[in-house]
Amino acid sequence: MSGLQLVVVTGATGAVGRHVVRRLAGTARVRLIVRDADRARALGLTGDGEGGPEVVTADYGDLERLRPAMEGADAVFVVTANPLRPEHDEHIVAAARGGGVRRAVKLSWLAVADPAADDLVARWNRRAEEVLRRSGLDWTVLRMRSPMSNTLAWAATIRAEGVVRAPGGDARTPCVDPRDVADVAVLALTCTGHEGRTYALTGPRPLSPREQAQVLSRVRGTPVTFEELTPEQALANWLRKLPAPVARALAEAAVRRAAGGAEDVEDGVRAVTGRAPGTFETWAADHGDLFR
Ligand SMILES: NC(=O)c1ccc[n+]([C@@H]2O[C@H](COP(=O)([O-])OP(=O)(O)OC[C@H]3O[C@@H](n4cnc5c(N)ncnc54)[C@H](OP(=O)(O)O)[C@@H]3O)[C@@H](O)[C@H]2O)c1
């Protein structure tokens, strides 16, 4: 471990960021940039008093609030989430450079590596990676497949009706345990040797939503039925929750997955951590209460 003193974590309330915060505890001073401090507190991220992370509230859209949040930090974990606001990555990088940050580790999407992926989210992630690579910081990019925690979106209907409704029931993808991605992120943030590296992070084997529902059935001890949504139904659902260009990008990604475009298993987790990535069975067992 290098002698890092202060790590800034953006996206601390997100699927991977929350585990990065927990793993950094005790190895570095941690400063969270969140837009809702209550949310961070509710997730147990802020600690009790002395030694717990410092919390700065700032929106990525507000460069002037981001600047002081980076002051004096050694490294930053970069998570952005709005493809309609590409300036967010530019703001984080500008604030990091201005604040004297040396190292940046960025969460991205493995679809970036697929030349056939030309949806809005893939193009935005590609551009955001480029912003980092050109930043002059020591960068590391973590391209992940879908985090296993995406299945938490099914928890409400599983608990209420024992049903999963999703498109592409047989479309396999090697979803990854977000705790593994966090392990890789913490090593890249706190150790040398990861500068200029791009890691492809997947779970150990491709699984379809239908197979994931079967695993969740076993974890619950009661059946979970899979009801396939048509592409049109899925798009209508996404349009209810998301801006139209983002909803359409998710629909395009679903088409690629259905054609087998997201099936490949990659070895990034093992290459960085020295151990095999966790299985969906283990993740589901560890989060079983959320589905009961
Ligand atoms: N989700 C997937 O299936 C998936 C799969 C592969 C790769 N990825 C990639 O992973 C990255 C993260 O995406 P995600 O949607 O999955 O993230 P996420 O886990 O939902 O986390 C997003 C984080 O960013 C914070 N955030 C969002 N907008 C912000 C703003 N304007 N100012 C300050 N904080 C803000 C959120 O805070 P709040 O708690 O305040 O919202 C949250 O902590 C993206 O590059 C994405 O393409 C995602």
The ligand as a Gaussian input file, in Angstrom:
#p B3LYP/6-31G(d) Opt

LIG

0 1
 N      -26.166000       0.199000     -13.843000
 C      -25.695000      -0.608000     -14.772000
 O      -26.350000      -1.555000     -15.183000
 C      -24.302000      -0.405000     -15.306000
 C      -23.670000      -1.465000     -15.973000
 C      -22.360000      -1.288000     -16.432000
 C      -21.730000      -0.053000     -16.286000
 N      -22.405000       0.965000     -15.669000
 C      -21.717000       2.276000     -15.596000
 O      -21.473000       2.603000     -14.238000
 C      -21.471000       4.022000     -14.104000
 C      -22.444000       4.398000     -12.998000
 O      -23.776000       4.198000     -13.461000
 P      -25.002000       3.782000     -12.535000
 O      -26.180000       4.465000     -13.120000
 O      -25.047000       2.308000     -12.372000
 O      -24.589000       4.422000     -11.156000
 P      -25.134000       4.217000      -9.668000
 O      -24.658000       2.981000      -9.057000
 O      -26.609000       4.467000      -9.717000
 O      -24.401000       5.447000      -8.971000
 C      -24.494000       6.750000      -9.439000
 C      -23.930000       7.640000      -8.344000
 O      -23.675000       8.931000      -8.866000
 C      -24.359000       9.891000      -8.059000
 N      -24.789000      10.991000      -8.898000
 C      -25.528000      10.891000     -10.029000
 N      -25.693000      12.110000     -10.554000
 C      -25.060000      12.986000      -9.733000
 C      -24.895000      14.388000      -9.755000
 N      -25.418000      15.140000     -10.731000
 N      -24.171000      14.969000      -8.775000
 C      -23.644000      14.214000      -7.768000
 N      -23.780000      12.862000      -7.694000
 C      -24.497000      12.273000      -8.673000
 C      -25.526000       9.145000      -7.466000
 O      -25.967000       9.819000      -6.313000
 P      -27.505000       9.837000      -5.796000
 O      -27.572000       8.801000      -4.719000
 O      -27.695000      11.212000      -5.303000
 O      -28.367000       9.500000      -6.991000
 C      -24.885000       7.798000      -7.171000
 O      -24.121000       7.855000      -5.996000
 C      -21.833000       4.596000     -15.477000
 O      -20.674000       4.920000     -16.175000
 C      -22.565000       3.430000     -16.122000
 O      -22.597000       3.486000     -17.537000
 C      -23.650000       0.824000     -15.152000

